[in-house]
Amino acid sequence: MVNLPLTWFGYFLIFDQFAHSLTSIRIQSDQIFMLLHHLTRFATHLATLQQDNQIPCTFREYAFEADQREVTVVIEPLPKILMQIRLDDPPFERLNHILITSQNTQQQDMVDQLNTIFSFLAGMSIYRLKRSKVSSPSPSCVKKYSLDMP
């Protein structure tokens, strides 16, 4: 999903169809903030539903209901519930590699947080493998992560 002209909504529709079969994700987008915002809210919603022993929502359901949700313009800290719960049926159950790139070096915290959210949605813990280089004239933030089975 490199340089695809997708909004967070488009990513969610793709994830709805293919999340359970993805083993690797590579995202390069200018939509990092909105993707992070909505994935964080989606993950929190999944954790809350699991904690209350309710049926989880899908990416598609969230995407179509998101217009009714409050939208923020600042990076929110990860909700504590995500640190306390491990998903019983993670949507990205086969995911083991993540590569997220941003041309904006000021988005590094968002890239790190996005990797953490993907880790939670994969039901795994995450660790940074190495910082990669990109052959691009503009500075970029590139990190490759691997998910470690608990």
KEKE-3310 file (N, C-alpha, C; in steps of 0.2 Angstrom, whole numbers, plus 5000, padded with zeros to 4 digits):
npx = (5004:5009:5011:4998:4983:4975:4963:4961:4949:4948:4959:4954:4943:4950:4957:4947:4943:4955:4963:4965:4972:4984:5002:5012:5014:5016:5017:5016:5012:5003:4994:4996:4993:4978:4976:4982:4974:4961:4964:4968:4957:4948:4955:4954:4940:4938:4945:4937:4925:4928:4932:4920:4914:4907:4902:4914:4918:4919:4931:4925:4912:4916:4922:4911:4903:4911:4909:4901:4908:4919:4931:4949:4962:4975:4989:4984:4987:4991:4977:4975:4969:4973:4985:4983:4975:4975:4970:4958:4954:4963:4963:4973:4979:4990:5000:5017:5027:5030:5031:5032:5032:5037:5037:5039:5049:5045:5035:5038:5035:5022:5023:5029:5019:5009:5014:5014:5000:4997:5003:4996:4984:4988:4989:5002:5018:5029:5045:5059:5067:5078:5084:5080:5087:5081:5081:5080:5078:5072:5071:5066:5056:5059:5056:5058:5049:5047:5036:5034:5030:5021)
npy = (4994:5006:5023:5024:5032:5033:5036:5036:5029:5021:5013:5006:4999:4990:4983:4977:4967:4960:4958:4947:4938:4945:4945:4954:4971:4986:5003:5018:5034:5050:5051:5047:5052:5053:5039:5033:5039:5034:5020:5019:5022:5012:5000:5002:5002:4988:4982:4986:4980:4967:4965:4967:4956:4956:4955:4958:4973:4976:4982:4988:4991:5000:5010:5015:5020:5030:5043:5048:5049:5058:5068:5071:5083:5082:5071:5058:5050:5032:5023:5016:5004:4996:4992:4983:4972:4958:4954:4942:4937:4943:4955:4955:4943:4935:4943:4948:4957:4974:4989:5006:5021:5038:5054:5065:5070:5074:5066:5055:5050:5047:5037:5027:5025:5020:5008:5002:5001:4992:4981:4978:4975:4964:4955:4953:4957:4970:4975:4985:4982:4988:5004:5009:5014:5026:5029:5044:5061:5069:5071:5057:5046:5031:5015:4998:4985:4970:4958:4950:4934:4931)
npz = (5000:4995:4992:4988:4984:4996:5009:5027:5027:5016:5018:5029:5023:5015:5024:5031:5022:5020:5032:5040:5032:5029:5030:5029:5030:5021:5022:5015:5016:5016:5025:5038:5051:5052:5049:5060:5071:5069:5069:5082:5089:5084:5089:5103:5104:5100:5111:5122:5119:5119:5132:5138:5134:5121:5104:5092:5082:5065:5053:5043:5048:5058:5050:5043:5053:5059:5056:5065:5076:5088:5082:5083:5083:5088:5093:5102:5118:5119:5124:5140:5141:5131:5134:5144:5139:5129:5113:5109:5097:5086:5072:5063:5062:5056:5054:5053:5049:5047:5039:5039:5032:5031:5024:5031:5044:5056:5060:5067:5080:5078:5068:5076:5085:5077:5073:5085:5087:5077:5081:5092:5086:5080:5090:5096:5103:5100:5092:5088:5073:5065:5059:5043:5027:5015:4997:4993:4989:4999:5017:5026:5037:5041:5047:5051:5057:5066:5071:5087:5092:5107)
capx = (5000:5014:5009:4991:4979:4970:4962:4960:4943:4950:4963:4949:4939:4955:4959:4941:4943:4961:4967:4966:4977:4990:5008:5016:5011:5020:5012:5019:5006:5003:4988:4998:4989:4971:4976:4984:4969:4956:4966:4968:4950:4946:4958:4951:4933:4939:4947:4932:4920:4931:4932:4913:4911:4903:4904:4919:4916:4923:4934:4920:4907:4919:4922:4904:4900:4916:4907:4897:4913:4922:4938:4953:4968:4981:4990:4982:4991:4988:4973:4978:4966:4977:4991:4980:4971:4977:4964:4957:4954:4966:4961:4979:4982:4996:5005:5023:5031:5027:5036:5028:5037:5034:5042:5039:5053:5041:5029:5041:5031:5016:5025:5030:5013:5005:5017:5012:4993:4997:5006:4991:4979:4990:4990:5009:5022:5033:5052:5062:5073:5083:5082:5082:5088:5077:5085:5075:5081:5070:5072:5061:5057:5058:5058:5055:5047:5045:5032:5037:5025:5022)
capy = (5000:5012:5029:5023:5038:5031:5040:5031:5025:5016:5008:5002:4994:4985:4979:4973:4961:4956:4959:4940:4935:4948:4943:4959:4978:4992:5009:5025:5038:5056:5050:5044:5055:5050:5032:5032:5042:5029:5013:5019:5022:5005:4996:5004:4999:4981:4980:4987:4975:4960:4966:4967:4950:4957:4953:4963:4976:4975:4988:4991:4994:5006:5015:5018:5024:5035:5050:5050:5049:5064:5068:5075:5086:5081:5064:5056:5044:5026:5021:5011:4997:4992:4989:4978:4967:4955:4952:4934:4935:4949:4955:4954:4937:4932:4949:4947:4962:4981:4994:5012:5026:5045:5059:5070:5068:5076:5061:5049:5048:5044:5031:5023:5023:5016:5002:4999:4999:4986:4976:4976:4972:4957:4951:4952:4962:4973:4977:4988:4979:4993:5009:5008:5020:5027:5033:5049:5067:5072:5067:5053:5042:5024:5010:4991:4982:4963:4956:4944:4930:4931)
capz = (5000:4995:4988:4985:4986:5000:5015:5032:5026:5011:5022:5033:5018:5013:5030:5032:5017:5020:5038:5043:5028:5028:5034:5029:5028:5020:5021:5014:5015:5019:5029:5044:5057:5052:5050:5068:5075:5068:5071:5089:5091:5082:5093:5109:5104:5100:5117:5126:5117:5121:5140:5140:5131:5116:5097:5090:5076:5059:5050:5039:5053:5061:5045:5041:5059:5061:5055:5071:5082:5088:5078:5086:5079:5091:5094:5108:5120:5119:5130:5145:5140:5126:5138:5149:5136:5122:5109:5108:5089:5082:5065:5059:5066:5053:5052:5056:5047:5046:5036:5038:5030:5031:5021:5036:5049:5062:5061:5069:5085:5075:5065:5081:5089:5072:5074:5092:5086:5072:5085:5097:5082:5078:5096:5097:5105:5094:5094:5082:5071:5063:5055:5036:5023:5009:4992:4992:4991:5005:5023:5028:5043:5039:5052:5049:5063:5066:5077:5090:5095:5114)
cpx = (5004:5011:5002:4987:4973:4969:4961:4954:4944:4955:4959:4945:4944:4956:4953:4941:4949:4965:4969:4971:4984:4996:5013:5012:5016:5016:5017:5014:5007:4997:4989:4994:4982:4971:4977:4978:4963:4958:4966:4961:4947:4949:4955:4944:4933:4940:4941:4926:4922:4930:4924:4909:4906:4906:4908:4916:4921:4926:4929:4914:4910:4919:4916:4901:4905:4914:4904:4902:4916:4929:4942:4959:4974:4982:4988:4986:4987:4984:4976:4975:4970:4983:4989:4977:4975:4971:4964:4957:4956:4964:4967:4983:4988:5001:5011:5028:5027:5033:5031:5033:5033:5039:5043:5043:5049:5036:5032:5037:5025:5017:5026:5024:5009:5008:5015:5004:4993:4999:5000:4985:4981:4991:4997:5012:5027:5040:5054:5067:5079:5080:5084:5083:5083:5081:5080:5079:5078:5070:5066:5062:5055:5060:5054:5054:5046:5041:5034:5031:5026:5022)
cpy = (5006:5017:5028:5029:5036:5036:5034:5026:5020:5011:5003:4997:4989:4980:4974:4967:4957:4955:4952:4936:4938:4946:4949:4966:4983:4998:5015:5030:5045:5056:5047:5046:5052:5043:5030:5034:5036:5022:5013:5018:5015:5000:4996:5001:4992:4979:4980:4982:4968:4960:4965:4960:4951:4955:4959:4967:4975:4982:4992:4995:5000:5012:5019:5022:5029:5042:5053:5051:5056:5063:5073:5078:5085:5073:5063:5050:5038:5025:5015:5004:4993:4989:4983:4972:4964:4952:4944:4932:4942:4949:4954:4948:4934:4937:4948:4953:4969:4985:5000:5017:5033:5050:5064:5067:5069:5071:5055:5046:5044:5037:5025:5020:5019:5009:4998:4997:4993:4980:4973:4972:4965:4952:4949:4958:4964:4975:4980:4984:4983:4998:5008:5014:5020:5031:5038:5056:5070:5068:5063:5049:5035:5019:5003:4988:4975:4962:4950:4940:4930:4924)
cpz = (5000:4990:4985:4988:4990:5007:5020:5030:5021:5014:5025:5029:5016:5018:5032:5028:5018:5026:5040:5039:5027:5033:5034:5027:5027:5018:5020:5012:5018:5024:5036:5050:5057:5053:5057:5072:5075:5070:5079:5092:5090:5087:5100:5109:5104:5107:5122:5125:5120:5129:5142:5137:5126:5109:5095:5083:5071:5057:5047:5043:5056:5056:5043:5047:5061:5061:5061:5077:5082:5085:5082:5081:5082:5092:5101:5111:5119:5125:5134:5144:5135:5129:5142:5145:5130:5119:5108:5101:5086:5075:5061:5062:5063:5052:5056:5054:5045:5044:5035:5037:5029:5028:5026:5042:5056:5064:5064:5075:5083:5071:5070:5084:5084:5072:5080:5091:5082:5076:5089:5092:5079:5084:5098:5100:5100:5097:5087:5080:5069:5059:5048:5032:5017:5004:4990:4993:4997:5011:5024:5034:5040:5044:5049:5056:5061:5072:5080:5094:5103:5116)
residu = (MET:VAL:ASN:LEU:PRO:LEU:THR:TRP:PHE:GLY:TYR:PHE:LEU:ILE:PHE:ASP:GLN:PHE:ALA:HIS:SER:LEU:THR:SER:ILE:ARG:ILE:GLN:SER:ASP:GLN:ILE:PHE:MET:LEU:LEU:HIS:HIS:LEU:THR:ARG:PHE:ALA:THR:HIS:LEU:ALA:THR:LEU:GLN:GLN:ASP:ASN:GLN:ILE:PRO:CYS:THR:PHE:ARG:GLU:TYR:ALA:PHE:GLU:ALA:ASP:GLN:ARG:GLU:VAL:THR:VAL:VAL:ILE:GLU:PRO:LEU:PRO:LYS:ILE:LEU:MET:GLN:ILE:ARG:LEU:ASP:ASP:PRO:PRO:PHE:GLU:ARG:LEU:ASN:HIS:ILE:LEU:ILE:THR:SER:GLN:ASN:THR:GLN:GLN:GLN:ASP:MET:VAL:ASP:GLN:LEU:ASN:THR:ILE:PHE:SER:PHE:LEU:ALA:GLY:MET:SER:ILE:TYR:ARG:LEU:LYS:ARG:SER:LYS:VAL:SER:SER:PRO:SER:PRO:SER:CYS:VAL:LYS:LYS:TYR:SER:LEU:ASP:MET:PRO)
# end
